[in-house]
Amino acid sequence: TSQVNSKYSSLFGSNGNPISGIEVYGNPNNLLKSFEGSVEVQFSASWCGPCQTQKNSRIGESGSLRSDSRQTYVYVDVEKQPDLARNLGYSGGSIPQFRKF
C-alpha cells in the first residue's frame, strides 16, 4: 500500500488487497496518483437493491468496467466500513451515493 496515494491507502490491508467491504475495479494506476475525476466512489450496502443495480450497470460479468477503461470505480459498503466511508465523503442517509475524485 505504500505505492498507493495516501487518499486511498485506507482502502487496502497490509497484504495489498482491498479490505472487507471494498471492491476496486478499472485502472488501478488512478489510485497511485491523484487524477482529477478519474476515481468514482459508490457508497452502498449489500442489501440495497438500487445500489446493486448501479454497481452492475458499471461492472461487466468479467469484473471489468463497462465504460471508460481509464476510470477507477471503488465500491464501499457503508455498513462494513462506516469510518472509511465518512472519511471519503459519505454524508450518511440514503444510498447509493457517489463521489468523484
C-alpha positions in Angstrom: 0.0 0.0 0.0 3.0 2.3 0.2 2.7 2.9 -3.6 -1.0 4.0 -3.3 -1.8 7.7 -3.0 -2.4 8.5 0.7 -6.0 9.4 -0.1 -6.7 5.8 -1.0 -4.3 3.9 1.3 -7.0 3.1 3.8 -8.8 1.0 1.1 -6.1 -1.7 1.4 -4.9 -4.1 4.0 -1.3 -4.9 4.8 -1.3 -7.6 2.2 -2.1 -5.0 -0.5 -5.6 -6.3 -1.2 -8.8 -4.3 -0.7 -10.1 -4.6 2.8 -13.5 -6.2 3.6 -16.4 -4.2 2.2 -14.2 -2.6 -0.5 -14.1 -3.5 -4.2 -11.9 -1.8 -6.7 -12.5 -2.0 -10.5 -10.9 -0.4 -13.5 -7.5 1.3 -13.8 -5.6 0.8 -10.5 -3.0 3.4 -11.6 -5.5 6.1 -10.7 -5.0 5.1 -7.0 -1.3 5.7 -7.3 -1.7 9.4 -8.4 -4.4 11.9 -7.9 -6.0 12.3 -11.3 -9.0 14.7 -11.2 -12.2 12.9 -11.9 -10.6 9.5 -12.5 -11.8 7.8 -9.4 -15.6 7.3 -8.7 -16.7 6.0 -5.3 -20.1 4.4 -4.7 -21.3 4.3 -1.1 -23.5 1.2 -0.9 -24.7 -1.8 1.1 -25.1 -5.4 0.1 -28.8 -5.4 0.9 -29.6 -2.3 -1.2 -31.2 -3.2 -4.4 -30.7 0.1 -6.2 -27.1 0.1 -5.1 -26.5 -3.4 -6.7 -28.3 -2.2 -9.9 -26.0 0.8 -10.1 -22.9 -1.4 -9.5 -24.0 -3.9 -12.1 -24.5 -1.1 -14.6 -20.9 -0.2 -14.3 -19.2 -3.6 -13.8 -19.4 -6.3 -16.5 -19.6 -10.1 -15.8 -15.9 -10.3 -16.3 -15.3 -7.9 -13.4 -14.2 -5.1 -15.7 -15.7 -1.7 -16.2 -18.3 -1.4 -18.9 -17.3 2.2 -19.8 -14.1 4.2 -19.8 -11.1 2.0 -19.1 -9.2 5.0 -17.7 -11.6 5.2 -14.8 -11.4 3.5 -11.4 -14.6 2.5 -9.6 -14.5 1.9 -5.9 -17.5 0.3 -4.1 -17.6 1.0 -0.4 -20.0 -0.9 1.8 -21.1 1.7 4.4 -22.1 -0.9 6.9 -18.8 -2.8 6.8 -16.6 0.3 6.6 -18.5 3.2 8.1 -15.5 5.2 9.2 -13.8 4.8 5.9 -17.0 5.8 4.1 -17.2 9.0 6.2 -13.5 9.8 5.5 -14.2 9.5 1.8 -17.1 11.9 2.0 -20.2 9.7 2.7 -22.7 12.1 4.4 -25.0 9.4 5.8 -28.6 8.9 4.9 -29.8 7.4 1.7 -27.7 5.1 -0.6 -26.4 4.8 -3.1 -24.3 8.0 -3.0 -21.4 8.8 -5.4 -18.3 10.9 -5.2 -15.7 11.6 -7.9 -12.1 12.3 -7.1 
